[in-house]
Each structure stands twice: as structure tokens, then as C-alpha cells.
Amino acid sequence: MSDELLIYTPKITPRISYIFKHIFVRILNIPIKFTSTIEEFVAFENLKMSYAKAPLGNEFFIQSHGLLSEQGIHDPEIAISQWESTPCFFGTGKKSKLPFDIFAASFYLLSRYEEYLPSVLDENDCFPAEQSLAYQHNFLDKPLIDVWAYKMLKKLKEDHPDYQHQPNQYQYISTFNISQTYLYKRKGIIRTVFGSFYDFFTLKLFPFWTRAITLLGFKEDPYDTYDKIIGLQKKYNIQTIFFFLLSNYTTYDNNISFTKRKYSLLIKSIADYAKVGLLNSYFTMEDDDLLKKETNRLEKIINTPTKLSRQHYSRNQLPETYHKLIDLNIEEDYTMGYPKHLGFKASTCTPFYFYDLNFEIQTPLKVIPYAFTDKTFRFELQLSPKQALMRVNHLTNMVKQVNGTLVSVFHNESLSNYEKWKYWGNFYEDVLKIVKP
């Protein structure tokens, strides 16, 4: 029996091609072929389905909603219903094998269609989780598109019981944002003096003393946890990516100077053990030249083109931010997520290519969504490490059930067990024990 799925649809639009490939090829690992020829479809005797306004016969049929045949952006009416205890929308008629158009609904979520519609932006001029469909209808913690895909596959196999499916393998990617390379070291004389005076006169004597013995070389900087991170990478055999901030000093980006030789040496040494990408600074969202400068800085340090990026504070405006990254030949972006909430911003745990609704094309930019960050647990939700591990376990189980890719965001300081990260020093390793493939 052929492994290829034949799909009949009257007109193969860019939207149809895009979302069918994401669901069948990327999520389900099923090769597909399209046809608009009725005779070819009828003659085909293996795995097949139709996507149209009405079925051709008694084949596996999904009724189309219409969104995938449109161009441009309008505000579609969305009514949430339940399909076997799973939220869904864009309902269909009785002849459809599913009670909703899984492809139109998935496209709406994956393309981030809702971010193109009028909305009130948050304090960072970004689309807030609270205005998303996923947040408002309590499915932000579910990779809903992947869940839908596997439920549809179950129905499809009922029509083709001899079909043997080879699923993808669950994967985990650990990412680190390096926005505070050190807490005390290499900050420059003025910042060091002011910091010391502040600690002393506000009676923060322990930080004052720690700063002093760190700068005198008697103690490692609390945030210098890189050997520990690399050691855990080797111990658990996990893929790790470091995103380094190489910006000018601003209120939002106050790392050590990118000109310091020891910083460059640190980046080069880590690049020997793990992938390295750019943590684009706060104002690169509006400033093309600044983004280009920071990209060039990383390229000069690692002597290879910058291919991986993430926006600091997850600051992302669609489609403009992604246009900038594509212009700079960035291949993968790791910004897709809500920094204040856990879960799946694009409702998938499978990497996907950005679809540009303005030009109606799939772009070459690969988007790798993240599910949680250490700072969300610690500061936004104010959980204990034990409570946070329960949430990690829930998200991990969700991703494993659909053979997806789980991505986490950590910061080097969260392994320090120092000051605001006290009692969190072992949290990262505890997470690795849960999430490792």
C-alpha cells in the first residue's frame, strides 16, 4: 500500500498547500500529493481524502470553511465548540468526517491571523496573550493543532485500517538567553562603583561583600554558570542553543559591553560545544540598522553567518519583525511564545515556516515555538520550584503525546542559586530529568 496521501481539492491555493503540509508532513510524517482532477482521485485506491464544499462520493471528506480560498485579512466569525472534549471552531455540515474545518482553523492559529487584526498592544508594543483565542478559551497549554492532527489520523485510519503510520520522534531543545553574562564581573568602573555604593547604603551587605570578593578574584561570579550548563548538556545528551545579547547599553539591554575581549572568548568557547544565536536587543524591533549591526557583531565573533535569533523580551510584531529577519538571511527564529504565560502561542509544538499573510506566501523563515521560560515560573506565576516542575511535567506530557518538539527558555542566572534565584539552583537539572527524550 502506498504511504502517500492523495488530496483532492478543486483549487490548490498557497494557504491550502501550506497548512496541509504542516499537518500531514511536519506533524504526522505523512507524504502528500494534491490533485484537482476528479478522475485521478476516483481511480486512486489507496490513502486519500477530499477537501471541498461537498464530497465526490463516500471518501474521507472534510468540508472547507472558505478561509483557505480567500486572500487578504478580514475578521472571521469564530464560535468555539467541542469535539470529543477538544475545543474547535469553523464548524462543518454532517457529511464532513470532522465537525469542523481542521485546516482552516489550524491556518488561523498557525499564521497568527489574529495578530493582524486590530488589538490593544501590551507595554512592549506586542500582541498580548490575553487577547488571543487560545487564552480566552483555555487551550493555551495545549498544542491544539497537533492534537487535532492525531485525532484526525485516528479517523482516517478507520477508513484505511491497513495503513501503517510511522510517527515522528519527540524532541527537546534547551535554549538559554544570555542577557546578563555576569552579575558583577566586567561591568565597567562606573557601573561597579554605583552598584557597590547602592548595596552599601541600602544595607545589602551580603551582595556588597559578594561583589567585592568576586571582583578580587576570590569567588566565581554568581552568574558564571556556563560550565555547569555545558556539563548538564553532556550528561543528558540534549541539544542546547545559547542566544547572546550584543547590544549597546540601554534601559532594557544592560549586559556587559560587546566590545570586551573576554565576552567574545566566552562566546567562542561555548560555540565549540553548542549552537549559538543572537538575542536581538529591545529596539531592533523598530530599527533595521541596529538589527543588522548586532547580527554582524555575532558573525565577527563566531566567524560564521548568524542563522539563529530570538527577540529580547519576546518582542515581536508580525509581519514586520520577520521581514527584517528574512532580509538578513536568518533561518530560524525562537521568539514564538508569550513571556508571561506558559503554553503554545501558535497552538503547535512542531516547528513551522512563517506564512506571510500580506504576500500570501510561505517564507523560508523557520519558527521554533517555545513552551515555557524559567522567569515565567519564578516571577510571573511566582511558583516554587516544586510547583513549576508539575507544570513542566504537564507541558511535556502534552508534547510527548503528539511526538512534537518541546522548547524551553532558561537564563544562566537561574542556575546561580543566588539572591532572587535562591532555591532554584537545581531546577534546570530537575527539568532535564523530566523532558529528556
C-alpha positions as CSV (number, residue, x, y, z in Angstrom):
1,M,0.0,0.0,0.0
2,S,1.3,3.5,-0.9
3,D,2.3,5.7,2.0
4,E,1.4,8.8,0.1
5,L,-1.9,10.5,0.9
6,L,-3.7,11.9,-2.2
7,I,-5.8,15.0,-1.5
8,Y,-8.5,16.3,-3.9
9,T,-9.4,19.9,-3.7
10,P,-10.9,22.0,-6.6
11,K,-8.2,24.7,-6.3
12,I,-4.8,24.3,-4.7
13,T,-4.2,27.7,-3.1
14,P,-1.0,28.8,-1.3
15,R,-2.9,28.6,2.0
16,I,-4.1,25.1,1.4
17,S,-0.6,23.9,0.3
18,Y,0.9,25.5,3.4
19,I,-1.4,24.1,6.1
20,F,-1.8,20.6,4.6
21,K,2.0,20.3,4.6
22,H,2.3,21.4,8.2
23,I,-0.4,18.9,9.4
24,F,0.4,15.9,7.3
25,V,4.2,16.2,6.5
26,R,5.6,18.0,9.6
27,I,3.3,16.8,12.3
28,L,2.1,13.4,11.1
29,N,5.1,12.5,8.9
30,I,2.8,11.5,6.0
31,P,3.8,12.5,2.4
32,I,1.1,14.1,0.4
33,K,0.1,14.8,-3.2
34,F,-2.6,17.2,-4.4
35,T,-4.9,16.8,-7.3
36,S,-7.7,18.9,-8.8
37,T,-8.6,16.1,-11.3
38,I,-11.6,14.2,-10.2
39,E,-10.8,11.2,-12.5
40,E,-7.3,10.8,-10.9
41,F,-8.8,10.9,-7.4
42,V,-11.6,8.4,-8.1
43,A,-9.1,6.0,-9.7
44,F,-6.7,6.1,-6.8
45,E,-7.3,3.1,-4.5
46,N,-5.1,3.9,-1.5
47,L,-5.0,6.5,1.2
48,K,-7.0,9.6,0.0
49,M,-9.3,12.4,1.2
50,S,-11.1,15.3,-0.3
51,Y,-11.3,18.9,0.8
52,A,-14.1,20.9,-0.8
53,K,-17.6,22.2,-0.3
54,A,-19.2,18.8,-1.0
55,P,-17.9,15.2,-1.2
56,L,-17.4,13.5,-4.5
57,G,-18.6,10.1,-3.1
58,N,-18.2,8.3,0.1
59,E,-14.5,9.1,0.5
60,F,-12.9,10.6,3.7
61,F,-14.2,14.2,3.3
62,I,-13.5,17.4,5.2
63,Q,-15.9,20.3,4.3
64,S,-14.0,23.5,3.6
65,H,-14.9,26.7,5.5
66,G,-13.6,29.1,2.9
67,L,-10.8,30.8,4.7
68,L,-8.1,28.9,2.7
69,S,-9.6,30.1,-0.6
70,E,-9.5,33.8,0.4
71,Q,-6.8,36.4,0.1
72,G,-6.2,39.2,2.5
73,I,-7.4,39.6,6.0
74,H,-10.8,40.1,7.5
75,D,-12.3,39.3,10.9
76,P,-14.0,35.9,10.6
77,E,-16.7,34.9,12.9
78,I,-15.5,32.3,15.4
79,A,-17.7,30.2,17.6
80,I,-15.9,27.7,19.8
81,S,-17.5,24.2,20.2
82,Q,-16.2,20.9,21.5
83,W,-15.1,17.9,19.5
84,E,-14.6,14.9,21.8
85,S,-13.6,17.2,24.7
86,T,-11.3,19.3,22.5
87,P,-12.1,22.9,21.5
88,C,-12.6,23.6,17.8
89,F,-14.1,26.2,15.5
90,F,-15.2,26.8,11.9
91,G,-18.0,24.2,12.1
92,T,-18.9,22.0,9.1
93,G,-22.0,20.0,7.9
94,K,-23.0,16.4,8.6
95,K,-21.3,15.0,5.6
96,S,-17.9,16.1,6.8
97,K,-15.9,13.4,8.7
98,L,-14.9,16.1,11.3
99,P,-17.4,18.5,12.8
100,F,-15.1,21.5,11.9
101,D,-12.6,22.5,9.2
102,I,-9.4,21.4,10.8
103,F,-7.3,23.0,8.1
104,A,-8.9,26.5,8.2
105,A,-8.8,26.5,12.0
106,S,-5.2,25.4,12.0
107,F,-4.2,28.0,9.5
108,Y,-5.9,30.7,11.5
109,L,-3.9,29.8,14.6
110,L,-0.6,28.9,12.9
111,S,-0.4,32.0,10.6
112,R,-1.1,34.1,13.7
113,Y,-4.0,35.6,11.8
114,E,-5.4,37.2,15.0
115,E,-2.2,39.3,15.3
116,Y,-3.0,41.1,12.1
117,L,-6.4,42.1,13.4
118,P,-6.9,45.3,15.5
119,S,-5.8,44.8,19.1
120,V,-4.6,46.7,22.1
121,L,-0.8,46.1,22.4
122,D,1.0,45.4,25.7
123,E,3.7,47.5,27.4
124,N,6.2,46.2,24.9
125,D,4.0,47.1,21.9
126,C,3.3,43.4,21.3
127,F,0.2,41.3,20.9
128,P,-0.8,40.2,24.4
129,A,-1.8,36.6,25.4
130,E,-5.0,37.9,26.9
131,Q,-6.4,38.9,23.5
132,S,-5.6,35.5,21.9
133,L,-8.2,32.9,21.2
134,A,-6.1,30.3,23.0
135,Y,-6.0,32.3,26.2
136,Q,-9.7,33.3,26.2
137,H,-10.9,29.7,25.6
138,N,-8.3,27.9,27.9
139,F,-6.3,26.0,25.3
140,L,-3.0,27.9,25.5
141,D,-1.5,25.0,27.4
142,K,-2.3,22.6,24.5
143,P,-0.6,22.1,21.2
144,L,-4.1,22.1,19.7
145,I,-3.1,21.8,16.0
146,D,-1.1,18.7,16.8
147,V,-3.8,17.2,19.0
148,W,-6.3,17.8,16.2
149,A,-4.0,16.2,13.6
150,Y,-3.6,13.0,15.6
151,K,-7.4,12.8,16.3
152,M,-8.0,13.2,12.5
153,L,-5.4,10.5,11.8
154,K,-7.3,8.1,14.0
155,K,-10.5,8.8,12.0
156,L,-8.6,8.4,8.7
157,K,-7.2,5.0,9.8
158,E,-10.7,3.8,10.5
159,D,-11.4,4.2,6.7
160,H,-8.0,2.7,5.9
161,P,-7.3,0.0,8.6
162,D,-4.3,-1.4,6.7
163,Y,-2.4,1.9,6.8
164,Q,0.8,1.7,8.8
165,H,1.8,5.0,10.2
166,Q,5.4,5.9,11.2
167,P,5.2,8.9,13.6
168,N,7.9,11.5,14.3
169,Q,10.0,11.2,17.4
170,Y,9.6,13.5,20.4
171,Q,12.4,16.1,20.7
172,Y,13.6,18.5,23.3
173,I,15.6,21.7,22.7
174,S,17.1,23.6,25.6
175,T,17.7,27.3,24.9
176,F,19.5,29.9,27.0
177,N,19.1,33.7,26.9
178,I,22.4,35.3,27.9
179,S,21.3,38.8,28.7
180,Q,23.3,39.2,31.9
181,T,26.6,37.4,31.2
182,Y,27.9,38.2,34.7
183,L,26.4,39.8,37.7
184,Y,29.5,41.7,38.9
185,K,32.4,41.0,36.6
186,R,33.3,43.1,33.5
187,K,30.6,45.8,34.2
188,G,33.0,48.7,33.9
189,I,34.2,51.1,36.7
190,I,31.2,53.4,36.8
191,R,28.6,50.7,37.0
192,T,30.7,48.8,39.6
193,V,31.1,51.9,41.8
194,F,27.5,52.9,41.7
195,G,26.4,49.3,42.3
196,S,28.7,49.0,45.3
197,F,27.5,52.3,46.8
198,Y,23.9,51.3,46.3
199,D,24.3,47.9,48.0
200,F,26.2,49.5,50.9
201,F,23.9,52.4,51.6
202,T,20.7,50.3,51.2
203,L,22.3,47.8,53.7
204,K,22.5,45.0,51.2
205,L,25.7,43.8,52.8
206,F,25.7,40.3,51.5
207,P,25.6,41.4,47.8
208,F,28.2,44.1,48.7
209,W,30.5,41.5,50.2
210,T,30.0,39.1,47.3
211,R,30.7,41.7,44.7
212,A,33.9,42.6,46.5
213,I,35.3,39.1,46.8
214,T,34.2,38.3,43.2
215,L,36.0,41.3,41.8
216,L,39.1,40.5,43.8
217,G,39.1,37.0,42.3
218,F,38.4,35.0,45.4
219,K,35.0,33.8,44.2
220,E,33.4,33.0,40.8
221,D,30.7,35.4,39.6
222,P,27.3,34.0,40.7
223,Y,26.0,34.1,37.1
224,D,29.0,32.3,35.7
225,T,27.2,29.0,35.3
226,Y,28.3,28.1,31.8
227,D,30.5,25.1,32.8
228,K,27.5,23.7,34.7
229,I,25.2,24.2,31.7
230,I,27.6,22.5,29.3
231,G,28.2,19.7,31.8
232,L,24.5,19.0,32.0
233,Q,24.2,19.1,28.2
234,K,26.8,16.3,28.1
235,K,25.3,14.4,31.0
236,Y,21.8,14.3,29.5
237,N,22.8,14.4,25.8
238,I,20.5,17.3,24.9
239,Q,20.5,19.9,22.2
240,T,21.4,23.3,23.6
241,I,21.3,26.7,22.0
242,F,22.7,29.9,23.5
243,F,21.4,33.3,22.5
244,F,23.8,36.1,23.3
245,L,22.9,39.8,23.7
246,L,25.4,42.0,21.8
247,S,23.7,45.4,22.1
248,N,24.6,48.9,23.1
249,Y,23.7,49.7,26.7
250,T,20.0,50.7,27.2
251,T,17.4,50.6,29.9
252,Y,16.2,47.2,28.6
253,D,19.5,45.8,27.5
254,N,22.1,46.2,30.2
255,N,24.5,43.4,29.6
256,I,28.3,43.8,29.7
257,S,29.8,45.6,26.6
258,F,30.0,43.5,23.4
259,T,33.5,45.0,22.9
260,K,35.1,43.2,25.8
261,R,37.5,40.6,24.6
262,K,36.6,38.1,27.5
263,Y,33.0,38.2,26.3
264,S,34.0,37.3,22.8
265,L,36.2,34.5,24.1
266,L,33.3,33.1,26.2
267,I,31.0,33.1,23.1
268,K,33.7,31.3,21.0
269,S,34.3,28.7,23.7
270,I,30.6,27.9,24.1
271,A,30.3,27.7,20.3
272,D,32.6,24.7,20.5
273,Y,30.0,22.7,22.5
274,A,26.6,24.2,21.4
275,K,24.8,26.2,18.8
276,V,25.0,29.9,19.2
277,G,22.4,32.5,18.1
278,L,21.7,36.3,18.5
279,L,19.5,37.7,21.2
280,N,18.2,40.7,19.3
281,S,18.0,43.8,21.6
282,Y,14.8,45.5,22.6
283,F,14.9,48.3,20.0
284,T,15.8,46.1,17.0
285,M,12.0,45.6,16.5
286,E,11.8,49.2,15.1
287,D,15.4,49.7,13.9
288,D,16.6,47.7,10.9
289,D,20.1,49.2,11.0
290,L,20.5,48.2,14.7
291,L,19.5,44.6,14.0
292,K,22.0,44.4,11.1
293,K,24.8,45.8,13.3
294,E,24.1,43.2,16.1
295,T,23.9,40.4,13.5
296,N,27.3,41.5,12.2
297,R,28.8,41.6,15.7
298,L,28.0,38.0,16.3
299,E,29.2,36.9,12.8
300,K,32.6,38.6,13.5
301,I,32.9,36.7,16.8
302,I,32.0,33.2,15.6
303,N,33.3,33.6,12.0
304,T,30.1,32.1,10.5
305,P,26.8,33.7,9.3
306,T,24.2,34.3,12.0
307,K,21.4,31.9,11.3
308,L,19.5,31.7,14.7
309,S,17.8,34.5,16.5
310,R,15.4,35.4,19.3
311,Q,14.0,38.8,20.2
312,H,14.7,40.0,23.7
313,Y,11.6,40.2,25.8
314,S,10.0,38.1,23.0
315,R,9.3,41.4,21.4
316,N,7.8,40.6,18.0
317,Q,5.4,42.4,15.7
318,L,4.0,40.5,12.7
319,P,4.9,40.6,9.9
320,E,7.5,43.4,10.2
321,T,9.9,41.7,12.6
322,Y,10.0,38.5,10.5
323,H,10.5,40.6,7.3
324,K,13.7,42.0,8.9
325,L,15.0,38.6,9.8
326,I,14.3,37.2,6.4
327,D,16.2,40.2,4.8
328,L,19.2,39.3,6.9
329,N,19.0,35.6,5.9
330,I,18.2,34.5,9.4
331,E,17.0,30.9,9.0
332,E,15.4,30.1,12.4
333,D,13.6,32.3,14.9
334,Y,12.9,31.2,18.5
335,T,10.7,34.1,19.6
336,M,7.2,32.4,19.2
337,G,5.8,32.4,22.8
338,Y,4.4,34.5,25.5
339,P,7.0,35.6,28.1
340,K,4.3,36.0,30.8
341,H,2.4,32.8,30.1
342,L,3.1,29.1,29.6
343,G,2.0,27.2,26.6
344,F,1.9,27.3,22.8
345,K,1.3,30.8,21.2
346,A,0.8,29.4,17.7
347,S,-1.0,26.3,19.1
348,T,1.6,23.9,17.8
349,C,4.7,22.2,19.2
350,T,6.0,21.4,15.8
351,P,8.5,23.9,14.1
352,F,6.8,25.6,11.1
353,Y,7.6,28.1,8.4
354,F,6.2,31.6,8.7
355,Y,3.4,32.3,6.3
356,D,3.2,35.9,5.2
357,L,-0.4,36.9,5.0
358,N,0.4,40.2,3.3
359,F,2.0,38.5,0.3
360,E,0.2,35.1,0.6
361,I,3.4,33.0,0.6
362,Q,5.3,30.6,2.8
363,T,8.6,32.2,3.7
364,P,12.0,30.5,4.3
365,L,12.0,31.5,7.9
366,K,11.5,28.6,10.2
367,V,9.7,29.4,13.5
368,I,10.5,27.2,16.5
369,P,7.9,27.9,19.3
370,Y,8.8,27.7,23.0
371,A,6.5,26.4,25.7
372,F,7.9,27.8,28.9
373,T,10.6,30.0,30.5
374,D,12.2,29.9,33.9
375,K,11.3,33.6,34.5
376,T,7.6,32.9,33.9
377,F,7.6,30.3,36.7
378,R,9.6,32.4,39.1
379,F,8.4,36.0,38.6
380,E,5.1,36.0,36.6
381,L,3.4,32.9,38.3
382,Q,5.5,33.1,41.5
383,L,5.7,29.4,41.8
384,S,8.0,27.3,43.9
385,P,10.4,25.0,42.1
386,K,8.3,22.0,43.0
387,Q,5.1,23.7,41.7
388,A,7.0,24.7,38.5
389,L,8.1,21.1,37.9
390,M,4.5,20.0,38.0
391,R,3.7,22.5,35.2
392,V,6.7,21.3,33.2
393,N,5.5,17.7,33.6
394,H,2.1,18.7,32.2
395,L,3.5,20.5,29.2
396,T,6.0,17.7,28.5
397,N,3.2,15.1,28.5
398,M,1.2,17.2,26.1
399,V,4.1,17.3,23.6
400,K,5.1,13.7,24.0
401,Q,1.6,12.6,23.2
402,V,1.8,14.2,19.8
403,N,5.5,13.4,19.1
404,G,6.3,17.1,19.0
405,T,9.3,19.3,19.9
406,L,9.4,20.8,23.3
407,V,11.5,24.0,23.6
408,S,12.4,25.7,26.9
409,V,13.9,29.1,27.7
410,F,16.4,29.4,30.6
411,H,18.8,32.1,31.7
412,N,22.3,31.5,33.0
413,E,21.4,33.3,36.3
414,S,18.6,30.8,37.2
415,L,21.3,28.2,37.9
416,S,23.2,30.5,40.3
417,N,21.1,29.8,43.4
418,Y,21.9,33.4,44.3
419,E,19.6,36.2,45.6
420,K,16.3,36.1,43.7
421,W,17.2,32.6,42.3
422,K,17.8,31.1,45.7
423,Y,16.4,27.6,45.9
424,W,16.3,27.4,42.1
425,G,19.9,26.2,41.5
426,N,18.9,22.6,40.7
427,F,15.7,23.4,38.9
428,Y,17.2,23.2,35.4
429,E,18.6,19.7,36.0
430,D,15.3,18.6,37.5
431,V,13.6,19.8,34.4
432,L,16.1,17.9,32.2
433,K,15.2,14.7,34.1
434,I,11.5,15.2,33.0
435,V,11.9,16.5,29.5
436,K,14.8,14.4,28.1
437,P,13.8,12.2,25.1
